[in-house]
Amino acid sequence: MSILNLESKLEFQLGGPAYRLMQRLGLIQGEGPSLGRRMIGFLLITWVPLLILALSEGLALGPTPRESLLLDFPTYARFFLAVPLLFLSEFIVGPRLQTAGLNFVRGNFVRPEDMPAVEAAILRAWGRREALLPELLMLGVAMIGAWQLTMETWFGAASVATWRTSVTEAGASFTWAGLWYYGVAVPLLQFFVFRWLWRLISWTLFLRDMARLDLNLVPTHPDRAAGLGFLGGAHLSLALFPFTFSCVLSAHVAFQVYFEAVPIMSFKVIFAVYLVAVLLLVLGPLLIFAPLLARARREGLRQYSLLANDYNRAFHQKWVAGPPPADEPLLGSADIQSLADLGNSFGMIREMKIFPFSQQQILQIAVVACLPGLPLIFLVMPVGEILQLLAGALL
């Protein structure tokens, strides 16, 4: 199978039953992203009906913040940020994962005898992407999850009225907006989240297949990851998912802090757990290569230790123990440069990581995940105080 055929089979941004359905519905034209059409189509199915129903029931701006759709920060984040960013990620994350997968072949990491195994792994990834059953299961889980959320809301609505539920002397009931929210909007939202999680699982399974091969690693590679550092770079694009989920989480916190005076410090444990979880989500799949890289490091140290031992003995015998060559001056001798190069190579192997990502990349992902939470500062500290602190730091 040619590299072009491999490239077409390892696309994570295109294909799948839902993608083809959106093409038939006209939300996607051709093979292009059609981001605007999909975003507008999604909002017409979810947000616009919610607004119309809330206006008809007087809940667009109700008597309290909880009874006002237009003041519900988390709902804005879910439908105006989360799903559009998931659509956008297909054309940011997808191509980078595809390129990283093909780098195993283009970078000569795969030995010729293992090419059939690579082709089989790519075909399995393509089959998982195109399979109908997983997406049907995702839709079923999304609907069951929405129903479970509905039941929790129903039993918890006896004392709190929201734009989704109304509470009267006769008991609690769902508003029409609430029925659309739990019956249509939330299942669609959860489906698109599950759909991307499935593609990440498919990518992880592909990485597992690659890690099982006898890869042609380079312990002296300057990326300190035996040449697999390109995987860490590709996974930086996955930081878009923590950013997306953090938008929803921060909106939920902002609503409680601003309207209900909940202390922002009460959420610090949640944010800490969230940060650890998203780092594992983004970089966890790369831990598959830890045993392979550890073995490459040990073998590289052993081989270069023997090579350095032989070379240093020969150098010592030639230039120190024995009489130096009469026709070869010490100054400018290539032997000294080779000795230094060998020492640098050995030092590079000693510094080699057993994970194909760096501390800097961990920090970058953490910063991106925390960015949506920065506006929360303005809810607990007046702008004037922030400006005074900045002025004091500059003066």
Secondary structure, DSSP 8 states (H G I E B T S, - for coil): --HHHHHHHT-SSS-SHHHHHHHHTTSS-TTS--HHHHHHHHHHHTHHHHHHHHHHTT-TT-SSGGG-GGG-HHHHIIIIIIHHHHHHHTTTHHHHHHHHHHHHHHTT-S-GGGHHHHHHHHHHHHHHHH-HHHHHHHHHHHHHHHHHHHHHHHHH-SS---SSEEEETTEEEE-HHHHHIIIIIHHHHHHHHHHHHHHHHHHHHHHHHHHTS-----TT-TTSSTTTHHHHHHHHGGGHHHHHHHHHHHHHHHHHHHHH---GGGGHHHHHHHHHHHHHHHHGGGGGGHHHHHHHHHHHHHHHHHHHHHHHHHHHIIIIIS---TTS-STT-HHHHHHHHHHHHHHHHHT--SSSS-HHHHHHHHHHHHGGGGGGHHHHS-HHHHHHHHHHHH-
